[in-house]
Structure formats: structure tokens, C-alpha cells
Amino acid sequence: MRRFVLSVLFLVAIGCSGSPEGGKFVESPELLKAVPSDALTVGIFGRCDHALERMLDSTSVLRQLDYGKFGRHKAAVAFCNIGSITPLLILETGIASQDRSSENAKGSLQAATDTLTQTRDIAKLADSLKLYTPQVALDKHNVLLISPSATVITVAERHLESESSILDAPYFDLVLEAMSSGDAIAWRNSGAAKLLSIDLAGIPRKQVAGFIKNAAEWTVGNGNKLKSIQPASAKYFCNFLEAAGEGQSKFARVCPSDAELIIDIPIGELKQWRQAYETMLDARVELESYKKKLQAINKSAGRNPLDWERENNIQEVVYVACKDYSINMVRTGKAVKSIKEKQVGTNPACGFLNALYGYPFSDADSCVVRKGDWLISGRSSVLDSLALGNIKNWPAKACAIVQIPGERLTCNKDNITIWQDSNR
């Protein structure tokens, strides 16, 4: 499932792209009627071979099956949680029988005979690979249900018999609207703990999954764009970004050349940003612990981090993870002359970024160095050896940015765009 997991990693910085009151009517793809309502992920594709390549690793048993001409037919792929994450392929095979009036035909879900000859060979091959491949009829087409799990097939058939599916899942009408053009994949954010299987550049998988879960209800990938779907609640990170406003990113000027992960949060109007952030924490019942942390730092450092934030007119905060180290970075409204340029010294604001902006901003930032309007904090050994590089063609404005080698994700108030380096 490596290819699928890599797709999930892009969700680390979901943007504020959709919390509408209601979506416009979009005709649902017929194949989605065979996807169980509790599926964690679903993709719909114009061609089966595209579905297999986009959603399944090359080692998947579903990719070992020879689909013949059906490789060019429409298909959907779902990931179902049956204790483990297991795929279900729904492959369109032909036109269903026009006589669907009898109660028996509907109840037994028997497919018409027009594609049985063509599917028989696939079924034989599937059996040799220990795959389960019943053929059923939907409204207009026959489909093959293919999975390495008999349980998944049973669940899918039960949903069909009860006429329930992923189409009945909360907010899926908005998901359909976002999936309405071309091949598309939708992730259920609440399933992040199951879907994400590796740590992300030093950030534990548990922390990444927790963030994704609270970012939105659904995330839809369509082409090179991601769109989040969530109700109008302050607890969602996507809604927080929208309420916080849009700032300007200038991080490219000081980006470490060996960065593997960058979380960049430009801040527009500081008062608006802080109010939106505290509203989100309040909705998550985390505001009290946030205030206690600020009070503790005020007592130990003799300075309130909120006062420090206002006095320095913080305009951008960045977490950078490299192979062997991580650092915090903050851009101030003007250069902080009390901290010398390019000279590592004791950080008078140690722990402030972690308290003000939360995880993953590190509180292991006992030392600081200044580069123009940027304060770069971390361990002394890291700052002494840090080489600063540059990222070309960085977006001028954004709400949040994630950078991994060869790929960049930029979020603004309208959508999320994945940029890929074609030279890599």
C-alpha cells in the first residue's frame, strides 16, 4: 500500500477549501453504489488500469490479475476497515439486463448473462490468486466485485441488498461535487490512524493522524488539487485557516537546503489569526490547557509569549524537519536588533513557539540566530552548522505550505495544489 500511503501524507496541511452549507446536485457515479457506507477511502476512475496504478502498490494481488479488455472499463476502488485495511475493486463489465422488475432479480442481485463469458476467465484467474469475484447488477451495468477478503465482499453485498452505500455517508453530497470531474479519490479523515502507516520526517504517525482527523471530514484529490470537506464548525483546522485570513510567505529566502518537511504558516492580521486559533482550541476543549501553558512560561521566563508575539509583530512561523535535525523559524515585522545577525546565542523566547502555535513546533529551542527579519531557533549544535539554501519559484501567498523533496503542497482559501518537480 506504499503508493496509497504517500497520497495520504499530503493531508498533513489540509487547507480551507470547503465548509459550505449545502452542495449543488451532482449525479452520483453508479459504481459508488457498491461501496460500503463505512469505507475509509474511495476512488472513481474512467479506466480500471488507472485505478489500480493510482491506489494500489505494485505488490498488490489485485494488480496481478489480467483484466483483459476490462482494464479500459470504468472502475472504483475502496479501502475498507475489517480490522485491517483491505481493498475492494468494483469493475464495470457491461450493460445489465433491462428486465429488473421481478422481486427475485433485485433480491438475489443476479447479473445479466451478457458479460458472463468475458468474465469467466477473469474469475478463474482470480480464484487461482485467492481473490473473490462475484458479479452483480447495479442499475444499468453489471460489475465485478473483486477483493482478497471474503468478508469485504460479504459487507459489500449486504450494503447492496439494503440499498445503502458510501453515498449515504455524512457530507458525501459535497464530496461528490468535488469529485465531479475526472478521476478522483476521497479520504475519510477520521480514518487517518488506520490509513497512515509511517512517521513523517520525524513527526510520529500518531500525531500526524490526530492532526488529519481534526482537519476536515473528507479530503478529495482531483487532478493536482486537494479539497477539504467539513461542516461549519470551529474545531476543524480547515475552518480555522479560513477564519485566520491569508498571509504572505517569504520563507524561500532562508530555506535550509536539506529540508525534508516544511510546515509554513504565514500570518496576515495577527489579532485575527490569534482570535481564530483560540476559537478553534475552545471548540476542541483545549483552550484551558493552552492558557495554563502560557501562564507557566510567563512565570518561568518572566515574559508572556502573547506579549512577545504582539511586540515583534509575528508574520510567519515555520517548522522545518531535515534528516538529522529540526528547527523553528519565525519572521518578525522588523529585525530584532537585540539578537545579533548570524551569531548563535541564548534564546530569550525559548518554548514560546511551541506554546503559541502547538505541535510540532519544538520546545528544544534553547538557542537562536537571526537572519534579517527571521529568528531561527533550535539546539546550539544544529544552529552552528546550519547552511541556508533557497527554494525557487516559491508561491507569493498561501495559508499553509508543506514541502517534501520534489513535491510541494500549497493551501489557500480556494484549494490545495500539489506541485511536482518534473526534473526529479
KEBA-583272 format. One record per residue (C-alpha): z, x, y. Coordinates in steps of 0.2 Angstrom, whole numbers, plus 5000, padded with zeros to 4 digits. Layout:
<atoms>
{up Z; east X; north Y}
...
</atoms>
This chain:
<atoms>
{up 5000; east 5000; north 5000}
{up 4998; east 5015; north 5012}
{up 4984; east 5008; north 5022}
{up 4994; east 4992; north 5025}
{up 5010; east 5001; north 5030}
{up 5000; east 5011; north 5043}
{up 4995; east 4995; north 5051}
{up 5012; east 4989; north 5052}
{up 5018; east 5004; north 5061}
{up 5008; east 4999; north 5076}
{up 5020; east 4985; north 5078}
{up 5034; east 4997; north 5085}
{up 5029; east 4992; north 5103}
{up 5023; east 4974; north 5102}
{up 5018; east 4968; north 5119}
{up 5020; east 4952; north 5129}
{up 5004; east 4943; north 5124}
{up 5009; east 4926; north 5119}
{up 5023; east 4913; north 5121}
{up 5013; east 4898; north 5125}
{up 5020; east 4880; north 5124}
{up 5005; east 4875; north 5113}
{up 4989; east 4881; north 5107}
{up 4971; east 4873; north 5108}
{up 4965; east 4866; north 5092}
{up 4956; east 4878; north 5081}
{up 4948; east 4873; north 5064}
{up 4958; east 4882; north 5050}
{up 4948; east 4893; north 5038}
{up 4948; east 4884; north 5021}
{up 4954; east 4899; north 5011}
{up 4971; east 4899; north 5020}
{up 4975; east 4883; north 5011}
{up 4978; east 4893; north 4996}
{up 4990; east 4905; north 5004}
{up 5008; east 4901; north 5001}
{up 5018; east 4895; north 5016}
{up 5031; east 4909; north 5015}
{up 5018; east 4923; north 5014}
{up 5023; east 4938; north 5024}
{up 5005; east 4944; north 5029}
{up 4988; east 4936; north 5028}
{up 4971; east 4942; north 5032}
{up 4955; east 4932; north 5033}
{up 4938; east 4941; north 5031}
{up 4920; east 4937; north 5031}
{up 4917; east 4949; north 5016}
{up 4928; east 4952; north 5001}
{up 4925; east 4971; north 5001}
{up 4931; east 4972; north 5019}
{up 4947; east 4963; north 5015}
{up 4950; east 4975; north 5001}
{up 4947; east 4990; north 5011}
{up 4957; east 4984; north 5026}
{up 4973; east 4978; north 5017}
{up 4974; east 4987; north 5001}
{up 4976; east 5005; north 4997}
{up 4963; east 5013; north 4986}
{up 4975; east 5014; north 4971}
{up 4977; east 4995; north 4971}
{up 4972; east 4987; north 4955}
{up 4963; east 4974; north 4965}
{up 4951; east 4987; north 4971}
{up 4947; east 4992; north 4953}
{up 4939; east 4976; north 4949}
{up 4920; east 4974; north 4950}
{up 4917; east 4959; north 4961}
{up 4898; east 4960; north 4960}
{up 4889; east 4949; north 4972}
{up 4906; east 4941; north 4977}
{up 4910; east 4956; north 4986}
{up 4899; east 4949; north 5000}
{up 4908; east 4932; north 5000}
{up 4922; east 4926; north 5011}
{up 4940; east 4931; north 5006}
{up 4958; east 4931; north 5011}
{up 4972; east 4942; north 5006}
{up 4991; east 4938; north 5007}
{up 5006; east 4948; north 5003}
{up 5020; east 4938; north 4995}
{up 5038; east 4942; north 4993}
{up 5044; east 4939; north 4975}
{up 5057; east 4952; north 4975}
{up 5043; east 4965; north 4978}
{up 5028; east 4963; north 4989}
{up 5014; east 4958; north 4979}
{up 4996; east 4954; north 4984}
{up 4986; east 4938; north 4982}
{up 4967; east 4938; north 4984}
{up 4958; east 4922; north 4987}
{up 4939; east 4924; north 4984}
{up 4926; east 4911; north 4989}
{up 4914; east 4909; north 4974}
{up 4903; east 4894; north 4978}
{up 4901; east 4876; north 4983}
{up 4914; east 4864; north 4975}
{up 4910; east 4848; north 4966}
{up 4905; east 4834; north 4978}
{up 4915; east 4822; north 4966}
{up 4933; east 4824; north 4971}
{up 4938; east 4806; north 4972}
{up 4947; east 4805; north 4955}
{up 4965; east 4807; north 4955}
{up 4964; east 4819; north 4940}
{up 4952; east 4831; north 4948}
{up 4964; east 4833; north 4963}
{up 4979; east 4834; north 4952}
{up 4973; east 4847; north 4940}
{up 4964; east 4857; north 4953}
{up 4949; east 4860; north 4942}
{up 4935; east 4869; north 4949}
{up 4917; east 4863; north 4948}
{up 4906; east 4872; north 4935}
{up 4893; east 4879; north 4946}
{up 4901; east 4896; north 4948}
{up 4909; east 4897; north 4931}
{up 4895; east 4908; north 4923}
{up 4896; east 4920; north 4938}
{up 4915; east 4921; north 4937}
{up 4917; east 4923; north 4918}
{up 4913; east 4941; north 4919}
{up 4925; east 4944; north 4933}
{up 4938; east 4935; north 4923}
{up 4935; east 4946; north 4908}
{up 4936; east 4962; north 4918}
{up 4952; east 4956; north 4927}
{up 4960; east 4952; north 4910}
{up 4957; east 4970; north 4905}
{up 4966; east 4976; north 4921}
{up 4980; east 4963; north 4918}
{up 4975; east 4953; north 4933}
{up 4977; east 4934; north 4933}
{up 4962; east 4925; north 4939}
{up 4962; east 4905; north 4939}
{up 4948; east 4897; north 4948}
{up 4952; east 4881; north 4958}
{up 4943; east 4870; north 4970}
{up 4948; east 4868; north 4988}
{up 4940; east 4855; north 5000}
{up 4922; east 4862; north 5000}
{up 4922; east 4878; north 4989}
{up 4928; east 4885; north 4973}
{up 4939; east 4900; north 4974}
{up 4946; east 4913; north 4963}
{up 4965; east 4917; north 4964}
{up 4967; east 4935; north 4959}
{up 4984; east 4944; north 4958}
{up 4993; east 4956; north 4947}
{up 5008; east 4944; north 4946}
{up 5008; east 4928; north 4936}
{up 5022; east 4922; north 4947}
{up 5012; east 4924; north 4963}
{up 4998; east 4913; north 4955}
{up 5011; east 4900; north 4950}
{up 5018; east 4899; north 4968}
{up 5000; east 4898; north 4975}
{up 4995; east 4884; north 4963}
{up 5012; east 4874; north 4967}
{up 5008; east 4875; north 4985}
{up 4990; east 4869; north 4982}
{up 4997; east 4854; north 4972}
{up 5009; east 4850; north 4985}
{up 4996; east 4852; north 4999}
{up 5007; east 4865; north 5008}
{up 5001; east 4882; north 5014}
{up 5003; east 4895; north 5027}
{up 4995; east 4883; north 5039}
{up 5012; east 4874; north 5039}
{up 5022; east 4889; north 5044}
{up 5031; east 4889; north 5061}
{up 5019; east 4893; north 5076}
{up 5004; east 4896; north 5064}
{up 4993; east 4885; north 5075}
{up 4995; east 4899; north 5088}
{up 4991; east 4912; north 5075}
{up 4975; east 4903; north 5071}
{up 4970; east 4903; north 5089}
{up 4972; east 4922; north 5089}
{up 4963; east 4924; north 5073}
{up 4949; east 4913; north 5078}
{up 4935; east 4927; north 5080}
{up 4930; east 4939; north 5066}
{up 4941; east 4947; north 5053}
{up 4959; east 4946; north 5057}
{up 4976; east 4950; north 5050}
{up 4993; east 4941; north 5054}
{up 5010; east 4948; north 5050}
{up 5026; east 4938; north 5050}
{up 5038; east 4949; north 5060}
{up 5053; east 4943; north 5050}
{up 5046; east 4952; north 5035}
{up 5046; east 4969; north 5043}
{up 5061; east 4975; north 5032}
{up 5051; east 4971; north 5017}
{up 5034; east 4977; north 5023}
{up 5039; east 4994; north 5031}
{up 5042; east 5007; north 5018}
{up 5044; east 5023; north 5028}
{up 5053; east 5030; north 5043}
{up 5043; east 5033; north 5059}
{up 5044; east 5050; north 5066}
{up 5062; east 5052; north 5064}
{up 5067; east 5034; north 5068}
{up 5075; east 5026; north 5052}
{up 5065; east 5012; north 5044}
{up 5079; east 5000; north 5046}
{up 5079; east 5002; north 5065}
{up 5060; east 5000; north 5066}
{up 5061; east 4984; north 5056}
{up 5075; east 4977; north 5066}
{up 5065; east 4980; north 5082}
{up 5050; east 4972; north 5075}
{up 5059; east 4957; north 5069}
{up 5066; east 4953; north 5086}
{up 5049; east 4957; north 5095}
{up 5040; east 4941; north 5090}
{up 5037; east 4928; north 5077}
{up 5020; east 4934; north 5072}
{up 5008; east 4948; north 5076}
{up 4989; east 4946; north 5074}
{up 4977; east 4960; north 5073}
{up 4959; east 4955; north 5078}
{up 4947; east 4969; north 5080}
{up 4955; east 4983; north 5090}
{up 4968; east 4972; north 5098}
{up 4985; east 4965; north 5093}
{up 4993; east 4949; north 5100}
{up 5011; east 4943; north 5098}
{up 5015; east 4925; north 5095}
{up 5033; east 4919; north 5099}
{up 5041; east 4904; north 5106}
{up 5048; east 4904; north 5124}
{up 5065; east 4912; north 5120}
{up 5073; east 4926; north 5130}
{up 5078; east 4935; north 5113}
{up 5061; east 4941; north 5110}
{up 5056; east 4958; north 5116}
{up 5038; east 4952; north 5120}
{up 5045; east 4939; north 5132}
{up 5057; east 4952; north 5139}
{up 5042; east 4963; north 5143}
{up 5033; east 4948; north 5152}
{up 5049; east 4944; north 5162}
{up 5052; east 4963; north 5167}
{up 5035; east 4965; north 5175}
{up 5022; east 4978; north 5174}
{up 5025; east 4996; north 5179}
{up 5014; east 5012; north 5181}
{up 5013; east 5025; north 5168}
{up 5012; east 5043; north 5174}
{up 5018; east 5051; north 5158}
{up 5002; east 5061; north 5154}
{up 5006; east 5074; north 5166}
{up 5021; east 5080; north 5157}
{up 5017; east 5075; north 5139}
{up 5023; east 5088; north 5126}
{up 5008; east 5094; north 5117}
{up 5015; east 5092; north 5099}
{up 5021; east 5074; north 5102}
{up 5020; east 5063; north 5086}
{up 5028; east 5047; north 5093}
{up 5029; east 5042; north 5111}
{up 5038; east 5026; north 5117}
{up 5034; east 5024; north 5135}
{up 5041; east 5010; north 5146}
{up 5035; east 5010; north 5164}
{up 5047; east 5000; north 5176}
{up 5039; east 4990; north 5190}
{up 5053; east 4982; north 5201}
{up 5069; east 4989; north 5195}
{up 5080; east 4974; north 5199}
{up 5068; east 4963; north 5190}
{up 5067; east 4974; north 5175}
{up 5086; east 4976; north 5173}
{up 5089; east 4957; north 5175}
{up 5076; east 4953; north 5161}
{up 5084; east 4966; north 5150}
{up 5101; east 4959; north 5152}
{up 5095; east 4942; north 5149}
{up 5087; east 4947; north 5133}
{up 5104; east 4956; north 5127}
{up 5113; east 4940; north 5132}
{up 5101; east 4929; north 5121}
{up 5104; east 4941; north 5106}
{up 5123; east 4941; north 5109}
{up 5123; east 4959; north 5113}
{up 5127; east 4959; north 5132}
{up 5146; east 4961; north 5130}
{up 5144; east 4977; north 5119}
{up 5131; east 4984; north 5132}
{up 5143; east 4982; north 5146}
{up 5158; east 4990; north 5136}
{up 5147; east 5005; north 5133}
{up 5143; east 5007; north 5151}
{up 5161; east 5005; north 5156}
{up 5166; east 5018; north 5143}
{up 5153; east 5030; north 5150}
{up 5159; east 5026; north 5168}
{up 5177; east 5031; north 5163}
{up 5172; east 5047; north 5154}
{up 5159; east 5053; north 5166}
{up 5166; east 5046; north 5182}
{up 5149; east 5038; north 5186}
{up 5142; east 5021; north 5182}
{up 5125; east 5023; north 5174}
{up 5119; east 5007; north 5183}
{up 5123; east 5016; north 5200}
{up 5114; east 5031; north 5194}
{up 5098; east 5021; north 5189}
{up 5098; east 5012; north 5207}
{up 5101; east 5028; north 5216}
{up 5087; east 5038; north 5208}
{up 5075; east 5023; north 5208}
{up 5071; east 5025; north 5190}
{up 5052; east 5021; north 5187}
{up 5048; east 5026; north 5169}
{up 5058; east 5030; north 5154}
{up 5051; east 5039; north 5139}
{up 5056; east 5043; north 5121}
{up 5047; east 5057; north 5113}
{up 5048; east 5062; north 5095}
{up 5040; east 5078; north 5088}
{up 5040; east 5086; north 5071}
{up 5056; east 5096; north 5074}
{up 5064; east 5088; north 5089}
{up 5066; east 5073; north 5101}
{up 5069; east 5072; north 5119}
{up 5072; east 5058; north 5133}
{up 5062; east 5058; north 5149}
{up 5064; east 5048; north 5165}
{up 5053; east 5048; north 5180}
{up 5063; east 5045; north 5197}
{up 5057; east 5038; north 5213}
{up 5058; east 5056; north 5221}
{up 5063; east 5073; north 5214}
{up 5082; east 5075; north 5210}
{up 5085; east 5091; north 5220}
{up 5102; east 5094; north 5213}
{up 5093; east 5098; north 5196}
{up 5083; east 5114; north 5198}
{up 5064; east 5114; north 5193}
{up 5060; east 5122; north 5176}
{up 5078; east 5128; north 5174}
{up 5089; east 5121; north 5160}
{up 5106; east 5116; north 5165}
{up 5120; east 5104; north 5160}
{up 5115; east 5085; north 5161}
{up 5126; east 5076; north 5173}
{up 5119; east 5059; north 5166}
{up 5122; east 5063; north 5148}
{up 5121; east 5047; north 5137}
{up 5115; east 5037; north 5152}
{up 5098; east 5033; north 5145}
{up 5105; east 5028; north 5128}
{up 5117; east 5016; north 5136}
{up 5104; east 5009; north 5149}
{up 5089; east 5007; north 5138}
{up 5096; east 5007; north 5120}
{up 5090; east 5014; north 5104}
{up 5080; east 5026; north 5101}
{up 5084; east 5035; north 5117}
{up 5095; east 5049; north 5111}
{up 5113; east 5052; north 5117}
{up 5111; east 5070; north 5111}
{up 5105; east 5075; north 5129}
{up 5118; east 5087; north 5135}
{up 5106; east 5097; north 5144}
{up 5092; east 5093; north 5157}
{up 5077; east 5102; north 5165}
{up 5067; east 5095; north 5179}
{up 5048; east 5095; north 5181}
{up 5043; east 5087; north 5198}
{up 5050; east 5069; north 5198}
{up 5053; east 5070; north 5179}
{up 5070; east 5073; north 5171}
{up 5068; east 5079; north 5153}
{up 5085; east 5079; north 5143}
{up 5090; east 5085; north 5126}
{up 5098; east 5099; north 5117}
{up 5098; east 5116; north 5125}
{up 5088; east 5125; north 5111}
{up 5074; east 5112; north 5112}
{up 5073; east 5112; north 5131}
{up 5072; east 5131; north 5132}
{up 5057; east 5132; north 5120}
{up 5048; east 5116; north 5126}
{up 5030; east 5118; north 5130}
{up 5022; east 5104; north 5141}
{up 5005; east 5098; north 5137}
{up 4993; east 5084; north 5143}
{up 4985; east 5068; north 5136}
{up 4968; east 5065; north 5144}
{up 4962; east 5048; north 5149}
{up 4979; east 5040; north 5149}
{up 4979; east 5022; north 5154}
{up 4984; east 5020; north 5173}
{up 4995; east 5005; north 5170}
{up 5005; east 4997; north 5155}
{up 5020; east 4988; north 5149}
{up 5024; east 4999; north 5134}
{up 5014; east 5013; north 5125}
{up 5016; east 5021; north 5108}
{up 5007; east 5037; north 5104}
{up 5004; east 5045; north 5087}
{up 4991; east 5058; north 5083}
{up 4974; east 5052; north 5085}
{up 4979; east 5034; north 5090}
{up 4987; east 5026; north 5105}
{up 4993; east 5008; north 5107}
{up 4994; east 5001; north 5125}
{up 5003; east 4985; north 5129}
{up 5000; east 4975; north 5145}
{up 5003; east 4957; north 5149}
{up 4987; east 4951; north 5141}
{up 4986; east 4960; north 5125}
{up 4989; east 4976; north 5115}
{up 4974; east 4988; north 5112}
{up 4973; east 5002; north 5099}
{up 4964; east 5017; north 5105}
{up 4957; east 5029; north 5092}
{up 4951; east 5047; north 5094}
{up 4934; east 5047; north 5087}
{up 4934; east 5066; north 5086}
{up 4949; east 5067; north 5074}
</atoms>
